[in-house]
Amino acid sequence: MTNLPSTHSPDRTPPTADVSFGIDSSQNTIQVALRLLNSGERDTAVELLQRELEVKRVTLGSEHPIVADILNSLGGMFHIQRQLEKAEDCFTEALAIHLSCFGKSHLLTAQSLHNQAVVERDRGDAESALPKFQQAMAIRQQQCGDDHLLVTSSLKNIGKLHLQIGDANSAIACFSEMTNQLRSTFGTTHPRIARALEYLGDACSLAEDWEAAREALQTAFEIRWHQAPPDHHRTSQCLTQLARVETALQNVASAVDRLQLAVRCREALALPRDEFLAEILIQLAMLQRRNQQSEHALSLLEHARTYVDTTMQDVSPTEITVLKELAQSYLEFGRLEEAETTFVHLHERLSQSSDVDSANLNAAKTGLARVHLQQGQYATAERLLETVLQSTMRKTRDHDPRRIGPMNDLAEALYPQGKCLMAERICRRAYKLAVATLAKTDFDLIRTRNNLAVTYLAQEKFDLAQPLFERNVEISRQVFGERHPKTATYLNNLGEVYRHQKRYRRAERRLNEALEIRRTLLGGNHPLVAQCLCNLAEIRISQNRLRSAEPLLDEAFRLLNLVQPEQHPTRLAVQQNLARTRFRIGKLESARPLYEQLIKTLEDQFGKDDQKLIPLLIELAEICRSDSKFGRAEMLLKRVQGMQGGENEQSTMRVMILRTRARISASRNKLSEAIDLTQEALTLCATLVPNGNETEPEELATTLVQLGDLAFQSGNDIEAQAHFEEALSLRDSNENALPHLRAECLTRLAELELNRQHYPDARYLAKQAIEHCENTVEADARVFARALVLRGQASRHSNGLNSAIADFLRAAELLENCFGADDLEVARMWRTLGDGFYDAKQYSEAADYLQEAVNALQRQLGQADVEVEETLEQIAIVKGQMKQYDEAETLFQKVLTAKERRLGREHEEVTKTLEQFADLLRKMDNPELARELEFRARANRNKDAHVLCELL
């Protein structure tokens, strides 16, 4: 930009300035124009000079030097207003007058040449500007000498022109010579030296000679810093240049220090609106992001926004940058409402501008669409992104890489809606364009590869997705580093492919890497952390490691509650997974509120008859059945029966309802009714697959197992065996059946044989079940443990006590590792182990395990539970064998009192305890009390015998 000089007489040496203006004898007019210019009244200043020009043309003639001086002044005014064509016309006319009056070697001719070159440079016509700058400098050197300030000014402008066209070496030469000339004139600490060094630093930066750039800028800063009074504006500019150089040298900490000092310098100016301060804060925020200080970066961007002028009609580049970066940061932190508000504000500001930039408008729309994606509003996001892509396609050619980003954005809105084929077509086009036009490490290529792989993943084309994700992990580690959010994203996606391929160890390793990176860089409460937790939980659910999956889902649900609305699809999916996991592991009380809240949310969103509610209502009914709330359970099932669905969905729903109703009947001890309902479900299973194809094997197998359980409870071992064997045959022939489901059938068959006292057969079947569980990580821990217990019990009855104890110990450890020491099944295993050690006459070990069982049972069931009483009685018997009679007597007395209170004095269980207690008392040499207990026991036995005779 040109600078207006002081007035001067034509016969004197012109003042030093980028552009010098001729001043006529009417100095007052020029002075008034300058004052108007400085006060912001540019149009009035121009009108004043135009009137003066007309007057001088009439009075002095069009070829007079004073007319040329006024033309130079007027051209300078137009240049400041960026009216470059008018400025060029003025300078061209002034040059012609000076050439006519003074010739080619006069200083005023040089000034006009210089002014004309400035306009051409600013118009982007470097080819025309450079020779004019050089010609003006040659005249100045000839007239004033090499060290004159006018020559220095020419060097500065020629150097800036070389910077503009990218000729770093020529720019360095100009600025080096300029610096030397200024040092010879002003010494080493003058502010003009600092400015020359700043230009030199820019030129060295362009040449990527970062060390030389730092040396020049550091010297400039030291001059600025010790100025009196300090020039905070220039100092802050120098510091920002230094920060960019330090960043290029990878000295990020030093760059941060420079920018923080620059902020203090700008704040000392106390300007209410300071866009340069906003730019410094943005630059500092980018560095803090690079240091993984995302929260600090966000606060800096919020601070920068306060210094941006949002009242002007046209939006400044700084305001655009602040709003875009701030909105993106809000989006990154899951602060969706603030992100949406900021993107909307950016869009409004751009729409209000007289010079609308379509690229920035598209960026605002894209950001707003990403907010909608985070909120699960995929259709709204899709509409916005379609307009962005259409706008980009209209403004670009077929092979323009600028199309890649909008294509990726649209694909990311399509596949969550199930529009996978459409998304795949777009991603294929984007990937082909990216491979043809972008470098291998370009982020748009990496992103496109990721999105194409995601569309394959959504369509279960795992073999196509895997190599793309693996390549992205490899490239991301090279480009972004081992610990970067992008690297974590691609590790997470690769883990998902491995999970679907059932390569669980690899999947868990990749997901744990991603989780660690995200927790470290983004904090523990970020939604991307929740994503990793959910994916890890899915792996464990796939392996039936439900107990270890539940805390991961619990943490993920807590995080999503903080950042996502109730109706967000991701939040609903995690809530459903958590509810079902708790349901399957028996945490019914904590599962119930999740089901109830989920059902209410889906009702509000989709209506009370939506088909997605059916399995949730049936599972909630099962929870109510488990709590003996049979009326509530039946009411829920009746509601499900009234819901409409397709023929196949209706059949599936009816099968689920019948099985649940059967379990309710069984819980009420109505076994015949339960069997009839399950038999009806079994018949209905044949209609699950349309067009008379094979029946759906797992639904049929599940129903057969339930029917076998009911037959076993009814004492019909033969029918139970037939159902279990048929279920096993179905699962053996079904390639998709999980091994633990086959083991489930085998354990039931083993239990039947054990009940018949066919111990070798029971042991063989239990061994087969164990092999099914051992050969896969998908084994259900409870089925595995049950198979071990059954084999142990069969061994125990075959005089294989050591083998039995080994199986019991293994089952106990398996259950404790999977479900924790307080799990009810673990407590029962301790009790089984106690029995085994008792049979082996290892009384001390038996007493220890039985005491562990009592402690766990009391925590789970309470002090007065039947199982607690029975285990205490076992401990009393063991203590008697160990001759710890006092402890045994205390325990027997406690158990006897509890049984009499619960069952009455004449119950058979009370009679057994009386007999056991009497045996102990005889060993303790207390025959009188022993006889009393024996008398009571015989009286109870005789009464039972009398009743039996009457019945016979």
PyMOL commands that set and color helices and strands:
alter all, ss='L'
color gray80, all
select helices_A, chain A and resi 27-38+42-60+65-80+84-102+107-122+126-144+149-165+168-186+191-206+210-225+232-248+252-269+275-290+294-305+317-332+336-352+358-374+378-395+401-417+420-437+443-458+462-479+485-500+504-522+527-542+546-563+569-584+588-606+613-626+630-641+647-667+671-687+690-692+697-713+717-733+739-755+759-774+781-797+801-819+824-839+843-861+866-881+885-903+908-923+927-951
alter helices_A, ss='H'
color red, helices_A
deselect
rebuild
show_as cartoon
